């Protein structure tokens, strides 16, 4: 009763709303609180877009959520009118990340630290051979673990997560964890639990004050506990790393940050390169970098299990290009157009992030004849772009050939929207694509992936959380050479 009373009070105190994109009928006072259920979220969004078009609203108590979809409309907002995007709204994510980092900040702090992150990562080999070397080294460990299963069925999801975590760790901490390391296992387990347990449209994200109510009806306290555990793990690693810092020997991102922090301390009394900012940024790197890339690879394996002929065609192209049997590299990419097309189709149909995290506006904006009010929470529906039959005919079918021209060249990939677009495009897009290509081609080169004998193929219906993940992935991996 206390929760209902508080929510009703908010409703009565809310100002009259402007004319906005249409919304489905709701419950009096409570609005559409039962519309965006986690279990049916994806099908509900698709139904509402079909009914209302590129723009629709959802009202939850006093808060309006506006969903923007369709390539043309999304491009208009995020690119052509991108300057109207302002702060992240007062969302639980901000509090979880302790109001620091890059993901949930904005303004000068966001701009300064996003620029610093990109510059630092490039200096460390981001997008260069150095990073590729680290990825391929990790792939060798990954393939060895797969080989050790001797063709017996197993669920590869944990191994994929730990392997991608090691790529991030090498870049950020300058080291990798053993695949059996308990710290790495705990980190991956916590992140996986967080990403699968809730959605950005949940009441606990929209109304952060709910965490102060007695009990844990919406799971916010449980969520906060898991996030704090992640902070504790990374803080411990950071403290150990700090003790060996040498500004004349920069090894990784942490060293880049500590060097910049030292420079700022000497030049300014106040600046934004704080220990808190570093810690939150590291948590973001692991959260976003691990979950999105590992989930894309997992979906790739699922779709190849369902499409054995595509798997064979990939392998044939790899064998014709790399006769020596060495692992594929980025230098081979131009000669592997079909493998590239498979990876692009995984990004499209795998649908790792059906919607973005929420945006806020600096002021009201008009879009497609509707007014989007400043106070609304704004979500970009990437699923509506990637599954648009006008752009991608027969969108629910896995068809890599849709990204190949008649002469066999890669084409049409610019309409995929797996990493958003505009100013808030994913910081690690190029790394994620690099990892997906190298892991997928290496795995298919060395192993045939088959369904467990007598078992059903893994479901193509995923679990909707902060990302969209496969349900299970039990398969056997038959070594080729």
C-alpha positions as a printed Julia matrix, in Angstrom:
481×3 Matrix{Float64}:
  0.0     0.0     0.0
  2.89    2.36    0.76
  4.31    1.92   -2.74
  0.92    2.51   -4.38
  0.31    5.59   -2.24
  3.63    7.14   -3.2
  3.07    6.44   -6.91
 -0.44    7.89   -6.85
  0.82   11.04   -5.11
  3.38   11.5    -7.88
  0.66   11.04  -10.47
 -1.59   13.69   -8.95
  1.28   16.18   -8.66
  2.39   15.75  -12.27
  1.93   18.69  -14.65
 -0.33   18.44  -17.69
  1.48   16.85  -20.62
  1.98   18.19  -24.13
  0.76   16.47  -27.26
  3.21   13.64  -27.85
  3.49   10.41  -29.88
  0.52    8.08  -29.36
  0.39    5.51  -26.59
 -1.68    2.37  -25.96
 -4.58    2.48  -23.48
 -3.45    2.08  -19.88
 -4.7     1.55  -16.35
 -6.13    4.7   -14.74
 -3.44    6.53  -12.72
 -0.87    3.77  -13.28
 -0.73    4.14  -17.07
  1.0     1.39  -19.09
  2.86   -0.11  -16.15
  1.93   -3.64  -17.26
  2.76   -3.13  -20.95
  6.54   -3.55  -20.98
  6.86   -6.88  -19.22
 10.34   -8.37  -19.5
  9.08  -11.68  -20.89
  7.14  -10.12  -23.79
  9.11   -6.88  -24.24
 10.38   -7.54  -27.76
  7.07   -8.71  -29.23
  5.25   -5.8   -27.54
  7.59   -3.19  -29.02
  7.22   -4.71  -32.49
  3.43   -4.72  -32.13
  3.35   -1.07  -31.0
  5.6     0.05  -33.87
  3.35   -1.79  -36.32
  0.33   -0.06  -34.79
  1.69    3.48  -34.29
  4.68    3.8   -36.63
  8.2     4.98  -35.82
  7.17    6.89  -32.67
  5.08    5.78  -29.73
  4.81    6.58  -26.02
  4.49    4.53  -22.87
  3.21    6.19  -19.7
  4.25    4.74  -16.36
  2.67    6.67  -13.47
  3.89   10.23  -14.1
  6.79    9.39  -16.41
  6.57    9.28  -20.19
  8.82    6.94  -22.14
  9.12    7.63  -25.86
 10.41    5.0   -28.28
 11.99    6.12  -31.54
 12.4     3.57  -34.33
 12.94    3.26  -38.06
 16.23    4.11  -39.76
 15.15    7.43  -41.28
 13.52    8.75  -38.09
 16.39    7.58  -35.87
 18.96    9.17  -38.2
 16.98   12.42  -38.17
 17.06   12.55  -34.37
 20.5    11.18  -33.49
 22.53   12.59  -36.38
 20.76   15.58  -37.93
 19.34   16.8   -34.62
 21.99   15.22  -32.42
 22.8    18.47  -30.61
 19.42   18.32  -28.88
 20.52   15.27  -26.9
 21.56   16.38  -23.44
 22.15   14.7   -20.11
 21.3    11.13  -19.31
 18.01   11.26  -17.39
 17.82   10.75  -13.63
 17.97    7.02  -14.09
 19.09    4.28  -11.71
 22.02    3.59  -14.05
 23.58    6.89  -13.01
 23.45    5.89   -9.37
 24.71    2.39  -10.07
 27.74    3.9   -11.81
 28.14    6.43   -8.97
 27.43    9.42  -11.23
 30.8     8.97  -12.93
 32.34    7.27  -15.95
 31.41    7.94  -19.59
 28.21    5.98  -20.17
 25.88    7.91  -17.84
 27.55   11.32  -17.77
 27.14   14.26  -20.14
 28.34   17.75  -20.98
 32.0    18.79  -20.69
 32.86   15.86  -18.39
 31.45   13.34  -20.88
 33.17   15.02  -23.84
 36.54   15.28  -22.1
 36.58   11.69  -20.9
 35.18   10.15  -24.08
 37.92   11.93  -26.04
 40.54   10.8   -23.52
 39.35    7.18  -23.68
 39.49    7.09  -27.48
 42.9     8.77  -27.6
 44.34    6.45  -24.95
 42.97    3.29  -26.51
 44.35    4.28  -29.91
 47.76    4.91  -28.38
 47.64    1.38  -26.94
 46.88   -0.21  -30.29
 43.11    0.22  -30.42
 42.25   -0.56  -34.08
 45.87   -1.53  -34.74
 47.99   -4.66  -34.89
 48.75   -4.59  -31.18
 45.13   -5.23  -30.26
 44.75   -7.9   -32.93
 47.78   -9.69  -31.5
 46.17   -9.74  -28.06
 42.88  -11.0   -29.44
 44.55  -13.81  -31.4
 46.58  -14.82  -28.34
 43.33  -15.15  -26.41
 41.73  -17.08  -29.25
 44.54  -19.66  -29.0
 43.64  -20.25  -25.33
 39.96  -20.31  -26.25
 40.43  -22.93  -28.98
 42.59  -25.07  -26.69
 39.77  -25.17  -24.14
 37.27  -26.16  -26.82
 39.64  -28.89  -28.03
 39.91  -30.24  -24.47
 36.21  -31.16  -24.57
 37.12  -33.88  -27.14
 33.86  -33.41  -28.99
 31.69  -33.89  -25.91
 28.69  -31.54  -25.73
 29.08  -28.5   -23.48
 27.67  -25.0   -23.13
 30.31  -22.63  -24.46
 28.79  -19.44  -23.05
 30.97  -19.13  -19.93
 34.13  -19.78  -21.95
 33.19  -17.08  -24.48
 32.54  -14.58  -21.68
 35.84  -15.29  -19.93
 37.76  -15.04  -23.21
 36.27  -11.65  -24.11
 36.85  -10.49  -20.52
 40.52  -11.32  -21.02
 40.74   -9.19  -24.17
 39.33   -6.25  -22.18
 41.61   -7.05  -19.25
 44.69   -7.03  -21.49
 43.76   -3.61  -22.8
 42.76   -2.12  -19.46
 44.91   -3.95  -16.9
 47.77   -5.07  -19.15
 47.28   -8.74  -18.23
 44.99  -11.71  -18.77
 43.39  -14.05  -16.26
 43.71  -17.8   -16.42
 40.42  -19.19  -17.71
 40.07  -21.03  -14.4
 40.73  -17.88  -12.34
 37.97  -17.35   -9.72
 38.12  -13.55  -10.0
 37.38  -13.64  -13.71
 34.65  -16.22  -13.18
 32.97  -14.13  -10.47
 33.15  -10.97  -12.57
 31.54  -12.68  -15.58
 28.9   -14.33  -13.39
 27.9   -11.04  -11.76
 27.73   -9.15  -15.05
 25.7   -11.91  -16.67
 23.24  -11.93  -13.76
 22.82   -8.15  -13.92
 22.28   -8.01  -17.67
 19.71  -10.81  -17.61
 17.78   -9.86  -14.47
 16.18   -6.58  -15.53
 15.44   -4.16  -18.38
 16.03   -0.43  -18.81
 12.27    0.11  -18.79
 11.77   -1.5   -15.38
 10.23    0.67  -12.6
 13.46    0.42  -10.6
 15.34    2.22  -13.39
 12.65    4.8   -14.06
 11.99    5.62  -10.4
 15.31    5.32   -8.52
 13.64    6.37   -5.25
 11.98    2.92   -5.07
 15.22    1.53   -3.67
 14.54    3.46   -0.45
 11.2     1.72    0.2
 11.03   -1.14    2.73
 11.78   -4.58    1.35
 12.97   -5.19   -2.18
  9.78   -5.51   -4.22
 11.44   -4.36   -7.47
 14.84   -6.01   -6.9
 16.8    -2.74   -6.75
 18.69   -3.65   -3.57
 19.71   -7.0    -5.02
 20.86   -5.27   -8.19
 22.81   -2.63   -6.26
 24.55   -5.35   -4.25
 25.77   -7.09   -7.42
 27.03   -3.82   -8.93
 28.89   -2.97   -5.72
 30.54   -6.4    -5.81
 31.81   -5.62   -9.31
 33.17   -2.28   -8.09
 34.94   -4.07   -5.21
 36.6    -6.59   -7.56
 37.83   -3.94   -9.99
 38.87   -1.59   -7.17
 41.12   -4.32   -5.75
 42.73   -4.91   -9.15
 43.17   -1.15   -9.57
 44.89   -0.79   -6.19
 47.31   -3.61   -7.02
 48.02   -2.02  -10.39
 48.59    1.44   -8.95
 51.45    0.18   -6.8
 53.49   -0.7    -9.92
 52.71    2.45  -11.93
 55.66    4.0   -13.79
 54.88    7.06  -15.91
 57.84    6.23  -18.15
 56.48    2.77  -18.91
 52.82    3.01  -19.93
 51.41   -0.51  -20.16
 47.64   -0.12  -20.44
 44.62    2.16  -20.06
 44.98    2.46  -16.28
 48.54    3.73  -16.7
 47.34    6.24  -19.32
 44.75    7.51  -16.87
 47.12    7.69  -13.89
 49.64    9.62  -15.98
 46.95   12.11  -17.06
 45.7    12.36  -13.49
 49.22   13.18  -12.25
 49.56   15.85  -14.94
 46.21   17.39  -13.98
 47.11   17.36  -10.28
 50.28   19.32  -11.0
 48.55   21.86  -13.25
 45.12   22.39  -11.68
 43.6    22.65   -8.24
 40.36   21.09   -9.49
 39.79   18.7   -12.4
 37.65   15.71  -13.36
 40.31   12.99  -13.48
 39.42   11.56  -10.09
 39.84    8.06   -8.69
 36.05    7.71   -8.69
 35.89    8.61  -12.38
 38.57    6.03  -13.23
 36.86    3.27  -11.27
 33.45    3.89  -12.86
 35.03    4.0   -16.32
 36.7     0.64  -15.73
 33.39   -0.87  -14.6
 31.8     0.5   -17.79
 34.53   -0.99  -19.99
 33.89   -4.44  -18.56
 30.11   -4.14  -18.44
 29.56   -2.91  -21.99
 32.61   -4.46  -23.67
 32.11   -7.93  -22.23
 28.37   -8.36  -22.55
 27.77   -7.02  -26.06
 30.65   -8.77  -27.8
 30.34  -12.11  -26.02
 26.59  -12.17  -26.66
 27.11  -11.48  -30.37
 29.55  -14.42  -30.59
 27.07  -16.67  -28.77
 24.29  -15.74  -31.2
 26.7   -16.42  -34.06
 27.22  -19.96  -32.81
 23.45  -20.46  -32.38
 22.71  -19.39  -35.95
 25.5   -21.51  -37.41
 24.15  -24.55  -35.57
 20.83  -23.9   -37.28
 22.51  -23.35  -40.66
 25.09  -26.06  -41.34
 25.45  -25.12  -45.02
 26.47  -21.59  -44.04
 29.01  -23.05  -41.64
 30.45  -25.2   -44.44
 30.6   -22.29  -46.86
 32.48  -20.18  -44.31
 34.98  -22.97  -43.76
 35.52  -23.49  -47.47
 36.21  -19.78  -47.98
 38.69  -19.8   -45.08
 40.46  -22.92  -46.38
 40.76  -21.44  -49.87
 42.26  -18.25  -48.45
 44.48  -19.57  -45.65
 46.13  -22.71  -46.97
 48.76  -22.88  -44.23
 46.22  -23.45  -41.46
 47.27  -20.4   -39.43
 44.51  -18.49  -37.67
 42.64  -15.84  -39.69
 43.71  -12.22  -39.25
 42.25   -8.85  -40.18
 44.58   -8.79  -43.18
 42.61  -11.77  -44.54
 39.31   -9.94  -44.18
 39.09   -8.56  -47.76
 39.52  -12.12  -49.07
 36.78  -13.47  -46.79
 33.66  -11.56  -47.9
 31.25  -14.37  -47.06
 32.64  -14.66  -43.53
 32.26  -10.9   -43.18
 28.66  -11.15  -44.37
 27.95  -13.83  -41.76
 29.28  -11.57  -39.01
 27.16   -8.65  -40.21
 24.09  -10.87  -40.28
 24.88  -11.97  -36.71
 24.99   -8.32  -35.64
 21.67   -7.65  -37.37
 19.64  -10.72  -36.4
 21.45  -11.44  -33.14
 19.86   -8.24  -31.87
 22.15   -7.94  -28.84
 20.77   -4.52  -27.83
 17.16   -4.2   -29.03
 16.91   -0.75  -27.43
 19.45    1.76  -26.2
 19.75    3.02  -22.66
 17.69    6.19  -22.12
 18.5     9.61  -23.53
 17.33   13.0   -22.3
 16.76   16.17  -24.33
 18.01   19.71  -23.74
 14.63   21.03  -24.87
 11.44   19.92  -26.61
 12.0    18.68  -30.15
  9.63   18.09  -33.06
 10.04   14.81  -34.91
  7.76   13.42  -37.62
  5.15   16.01  -36.68
  5.11   15.0   -32.99
  6.5    16.9   -30.01
  8.95   15.0   -27.83
  9.0    16.85  -24.48
 12.22   17.57  -22.66
 11.12   15.65  -19.57
 10.5    12.37  -21.44
 12.83    9.38  -21.25
 13.91    8.65  -24.81
 14.72    5.13  -26.03
 16.06    4.27  -29.49
 14.52    1.04  -30.76
 17.38   -0.54  -32.7
 15.34   -3.69  -33.26
 12.89   -1.75  -35.45
 15.77   -0.87  -37.79
 17.52   -4.23  -37.9
 14.25   -6.1   -38.43
 12.69   -3.68  -40.93
 11.48   -5.75  -43.94
 11.75   -2.69  -46.2
 15.5    -2.58  -45.54
 16.11   -6.28  -44.91
 13.58   -8.48  -46.77
 12.59  -11.65  -44.89
 14.18  -10.16  -41.74
 13.68  -13.19  -39.46
 15.76  -15.46  -41.71
 19.53  -15.76  -41.35
 20.77  -14.75  -44.8
 24.4   -13.56  -45.0
 24.02  -13.2   -48.79
 21.9   -10.09  -48.22
 25.22   -8.31  -47.58
 26.91   -9.53  -50.76
 26.69   -7.93  -54.2
 26.39   -9.98  -57.39
 30.16   -9.91  -57.78
 30.66  -11.19  -54.21
 31.64   -7.95  -52.49
 30.35   -6.84  -49.07
 27.58   -4.25  -49.42
 24.6    -2.73  -47.59
 26.04   -2.95  -44.09
 25.61    0.76  -43.33
 21.9     0.24  -42.54
 22.63   -2.16  -39.65
 22.17   -0.37  -36.35
 23.69   -2.62  -33.69
 25.73    0.09  -31.93
 23.35    3.07  -32.24
 24.47    6.16  -34.18
 25.42    9.8   -33.72
 27.23   11.27  -30.7
 26.41    8.38  -28.38
 27.49    5.6   -30.73
 29.11    2.73  -28.83
 32.72    3.52  -27.89
 33.86   -0.03  -28.62
 32.12   -0.65  -31.94
 35.29   -1.27  -33.95
 36.77   -3.57  -31.3
 33.53   -5.56  -31.03
 33.45   -6.1   -34.81
 37.11   -7.11  -34.77
 36.56   -9.64  -31.98
 33.45  -11.08  -33.61
 35.2   -11.63  -36.95
 38.36  -13.16  -35.46
 36.6   -15.44  -32.96
 33.97  -16.68  -35.42
 36.35  -17.39  -38.3
 38.9   -19.08  -36.03
 36.28  -21.31  -34.43
 34.78  -22.37  -37.77
 38.25  -22.94  -39.25
 39.16  -25.42  -36.51
 35.83  -27.03  -35.52
 32.55  -28.31  -36.89
 29.75  -27.21  -34.56
 26.94  -29.73  -34.16
 23.83  -30.02  -32.06
 23.96  -32.49  -29.18
 22.74  -35.86  -30.47
 19.07  -36.44  -29.76
 18.53  -32.9   -28.47
 16.62  -30.0   -29.97
 18.57  -27.17  -31.55
 19.01  -24.16  -29.24
 16.07  -21.8   -29.31
 16.22  -18.73  -31.54
 14.16  -16.93  -28.93
 16.43  -15.19  -26.43
 16.18  -13.79  -22.92
 15.33  -10.09  -22.86
 17.27   -8.12  -20.26
 19.66   -5.22  -20.6
 20.83   -7.25  -23.59
 19.16  -10.01  -25.61
 20.94  -13.3   -24.9
 20.61  -16.94  -26.03
 18.85  -19.26  -23.6
 21.34  -22.13  -23.78
 24.09  -23.22  -26.1
 24.91  -26.9   -25.61
 26.82  -28.17  -28.64
 29.64  -30.51  -29.62
 32.75  -29.24  -31.39
 34.42  -31.72  -33.74
 38.06  -30.84  -34.37
 39.04  -30.56  -38.04
 42.81  -30.21  -37.66
